[in-house]
Amino acid sequence: MNELQFSPTTVSLDLGGTPITIETGRIAKQAAGAVIVRQGDTMVLVAVCRAAPREGIDFFPLTVDYREAAFSAGKIPGGFFKREGRATTKETLICRLIDRPLRPLFEEGYNDDTMVTAQVISFDGEHQPDTLAIVGASAALIISEIPFVAPVGGVRVGRINGKFVANPLVSQRTESDLDLILAGTEEAIVMVECGAKEVLEADMVAALEFGHAQIKLLVKLQKDLQAKVGKAKLTATKNELNQDLYAKVSKHAEKLMAALTMKEAGQLQGH
C-alpha cells in the first residue's frame, strides 16, 4: 500500500523574538485555501470555502467561526457535558476580530457564500492564538481563488518597561501597561482594539506605528506564500446601479446632509 504523499509549503519570519510559520498543502486540501499558523507550540488551522452565490442575492454572506477546543490545551471537558459546547463569549469576540478587517477587502460585486473556520489545534499557554487566526484567515484567502486581494496582518502590541513588544507572551502581559490588537494592510490600519493603563496619546500613536511595521512584515510573508502556491483569482461582477433610484435617493440625501451640517436654526428655510 502506497503512503500518501504530502508536499507542504512553508514560510516564516521572526516576530517578537519567536518565529511565526505559515504552512499549507498538508491539511484540508479540499478547501479553497487552508493554512496552519504556528508561533511557539500554539497552532491554528484556518480553512476557507466558497459556494456559488444564491440567486438574487445582493449582499456578501461571509461567516467566520473561531473555536478553541479543550484538546488544544491537552484537556477533556469535564462535569456533566463531556464534549465541546457552543461558542463562548471569547470565541464570539475573536470571530469579530477576524471578520472586521477582512470583510471590506473583498472585491466589490463578490457575493459567493464564503466561510472562514479557525480551529486552535494546539495552545502552549504562552502564545495567544487570536492574532494568529487573523493572519491565518488572510493567508488562506490570499492563496485561494476567492477575490480577496489585499493581505491583512494582525498583531498584539504590549509595552513592558517602556519598550514595545510584538505578540507578548501570556506571562508578559501582566507586566504590560498596554494591550493593543490591530490589523491592517500594507497601506493602512483597518481595525484597532485596545486596553491600557493611562497611556499618553503620543505613546499610543507610537504603538500604532510599531504595530503597523509588524503588520507589513506579516503581509510580505503572505505575499511570499501566494507567489509560491497562490491560485488564479476569480473575477467579481459588479452590480449595475439603478440610476433612477440613485437620483431620487441622492436628492433626499442632499436635504439630510444640509440638516446635519447646518450651523444655525432657520438655515434650512426654502428646502
C-alpha positions in Angstrom: 0.0 0.0 0.0 1.4 3.3 -1.0 1.8 6.0 1.6 0.0 9.3 1.0 2.5 11.9 -0.3 2.3 15.5 1.1 4.1 18.5 -0.4 3.6 21.2 2.2 4.9 24.8 1.6 6.2 26.8 4.5 7.2 30.5 5.0 8.3 32.0 8.3 9.6 35.2 10.0 10.7 36.3 13.4 8.1 38.3 15.3 8.7 39.4 18.8 11.6 37.1 19.3 9.7 33.9 18.2 9.2 32.7 14.6 5.8 32.7 13.1 5.3 30.0 10.5 2.6 29.6 7.8 2.2 26.2 6.3 -0.1 25.0 3.5 -0.6 21.8 1.5 -0.7 19.3 4.3 -4.2 19.5 5.8 -7.7 20.4 4.4 -6.7 20.1 0.7 -10.4 20.2 -0.4 -10.8 23.7 1.0 -10.4 26.7 -1.3 -7.5 27.7 0.9 -6.1 26.3 4.1 -3.1 27.1 6.3 -1.6 26.2 9.7 -0.2 29.2 11.5 2.3 28.5 14.3 4.1 30.5 16.9 5.9 28.6 19.6 3.8 25.5 20.2 0.5 27.3 19.5 -1.0 26.3 16.2 -4.2 27.4 14.4 -5.7 25.7 11.4 -7.7 28.1 9.2 -9.6 27.0 6.1 -11.8 29.0 3.8 -14.6 27.6 1.5 -16.9 29.1 -1.0 -20.1 28.2 -2.8 -21.9 29.7 -5.8 -24.0 32.8 -4.9 -27.6 32.3 -4.2 -29.9 33.6 -6.9 -30.9 37.3 -6.5 -28.6 37.9 -3.6 -27.4 41.5 -3.2 -25.1 41.2 -0.2 -21.9 39.4 0.8 -22.6 36.4 3.0 -19.4 35.9 5.0 -19.3 33.6 8.0 -16.4 33.4 10.4 -16.2 30.6 13.0 -13.3 30.5 15.6 -13.0 27.7 18.1 -10.7 26.9 21.0 -11.2 23.2 21.6 -10.3 21.9 25.0 -8.0 19.3 23.4 -5.7 22.1 22.2 -4.6 22.6 25.8 -4.5 18.8 26.5 -7.8 18.7 28.3 -11.0 16.8 28.1 -14.3 18.7 29.0 -15.4 17.5 32.5 -18.6 17.8 34.6 -22.0 17.0 33.1 -21.0 17.7 29.5 -18.3 15.6 28.1 -18.0 17.3 24.8 -17.4 20.7 23.3 -20.4 23.1 23.6 -21.4 26.3 21.7 -19.1 29.1 21.1 -18.0 31.0 24.3 -18.2 34.8 24.5 -14.4 35.0 24.0 -14.7 32.9 20.8 -17.5 35.0 19.5 -15.5 38.2 20.1 -12.5 36.7 18.3 -14.8 35.8 15.4 -15.5 39.5 15.1 -11.8 40.4 15.4 -11.2 38.2 12.3 -14.3 39.4 10.4 -13.9 43.1 10.8 -10.6 43.6 8.9 -11.4 41.0 6.2 -14.9 42.0 5.2 -14.2 45.3 3.4 -11.3 43.9 1.5 -13.1 41.5 -0.9 -13.6 42.8 -4.4 -16.9 44.7 -4.9 -19.5 42.5 -6.5 -18.3 39.2 -5.0 -21.4 37.7 -3.3 -20.5 34.0 -3.1 -21.3 32.2 0.2 -17.9 32.3 2.0 -17.0 30.6 5.3 -13.8 31.0 7.3 -13.2 28.4 10.0 -10.3 28.8 12.5 -9.6 25.9 14.8 -7.0 26.1 17.6 -5.3 22.7 17.4 -2.6 23.4 20.0 -2.1 26.0 22.7 1.2 26.2 24.6 -0.1 28.5 27.3 2.1 31.4 26.3 1.5 32.4 22.6 -2.1 33.8 22.1 -3.9 32.2 19.1 -6.2 35.2 18.3 -3.8 37.2 16.2 -2.5 34.0 14.6 -6.1 33.3 13.5 -6.3 36.8 11.8 -3.1 36.1 9.9 -4.2 32.6 9.0 -7.6 33.8 7.7 -5.9 36.3 5.4 -3.3 33.8 4.3 -5.9 31.2 3.4 -7.9 33.7 1.5 -5.0 35.2 -0.4 -3.8 31.8 -1.7 -7.3 30.8 -2.8 -9.3 31.7 -5.9 -11.5 34.0 -3.9 -11.1 37.6 -5.0 -9.5 38.8 -1.8 -6.5 40.8 -3.0 -5.1 42.8 0.0 -3.4 40.6 2.6 -4.1 41.5 6.3 -1.7 41.2 9.2 -2.9 41.0 12.8 -0.6 41.7 15.8 -0.9 42.3 19.6 1.3 45.1 20.9 2.3 45.3 24.6 4.7 47.7 26.4 7.0 46.3 29.1 9.4 48.7 30.9 8.8 51.3 28.3 9.6 49.0 25.3 7.1 47.9 22.8 6.8 44.1 22.3 5.0 42.3 19.4 2.8 39.4 20.4 3.9 39.4 24.1 3.6 36.1 25.9 0.7 35.5 28.3 3.1 35.7 31.2 4.5 39.0 30.0 1.0 40.6 29.6 0.7 41.1 33.4 3.7 43.4 33.3 2.4 45.4 30.3 0.6 48.7 30.6 -0.8 48.4 27.1 -2.8 45.7 25.4 -3.3 46.7 21.8 -4.6 44.5 19.0 -4.6 45.9 15.5 -5.0 44.6 12.0 -4.3 46.2 8.7 -2.9 46.0 5.2 0.4 47.2 3.9 -1.0 50.6 3.3 -3.2 51.3 6.4 -4.6 50.1 9.7 -8.2 48.8 9.4 -9.1 47.6 12.9 -8.0 48.6 16.4 -8.9 47.3 19.9 -7.1 48.5 23.0 -7.0 48.5 26.7 -4.3 50.5 28.6 -3.3 52.0 32.0 -3.5 55.7 31.3 -1.1 55.7 28.3 -0.3 59.0 26.8 -1.7 59.9 23.3 1.8 60.2 21.9 2.7 56.7 23.2 -0.5 55.3 21.6 0.5 56.8 18.3 3.9 55.3 18.6 2.4 51.9 19.5 0.2 52.0 16.4 3.2 52.8 14.2 5.2 50.0 15.8 2.3 47.6 15.2 1.8 48.6 11.6 5.5 47.9 11.0 5.0 44.4 12.2 1.8 44.1 10.0 3.9 45.0 7.0 6.2 42.1 7.7 3.2 39.7 8.0 1.8 41.0 4.7 5.1 40.4 2.9 5.2 36.9 4.4 1.7 36.1 2.9 2.7 37.5 -0.4 5.7 35.2 -0.4 3.4 32.3 0.2 1.0 33.5 -2.5 3.8 33.7 -5.0 4.6 30.0 -4.3 1.1 28.4 -4.2 -1.5 31.1 -5.0 -4.4 30.2 -7.3 -5.7 32.5 -10.1 -8.3 34.8 -8.7 -12.0 34.8 -9.7 -13.4 37.9 -11.3 -16.2 39.6 -9.4 -19.1 41.0 -11.3 -20.3 44.4 -10.0 -24.0 45.0 -9.9 -25.2 47.9 -12.0 -26.8 50.7 -10.1 -30.5 51.7 -10.7 -29.7 55.2 -11.8 -33.3 56.5 -11.4 -33.5 55.2 -7.8 -30.0 56.6 -7.1 -31.0 60.0 -8.3 -34.1 60.0 -6.1 -32.2 58.9 -3.0 -29.4 61.5 -3.7 -32.0 64.3 -3.9 -33.3 63.4 -0.4 -29.8 62.8 0.9 -28.8 66.4 0.0 -31.5 67.7 2.3 -30.4 65.4 5.1 -26.8 66.5 4.7 -27.8 70.1 4.8 -29.7 69.4 8.1 -26.7 67.6 9.6 -24.2 70.3 8.7 -26.3 73.5 9.4 -24.8 75.8 11.9 -27.8 77.9 12.9 -31.5 77.3 13.3 -33.5 78.6 10.3 -30.8 77.8 7.8 -33.0 75.2 6.1 -35.7 77.6 5.1 -36.8 77.1 1.5 -35.7 73.4 1.4 
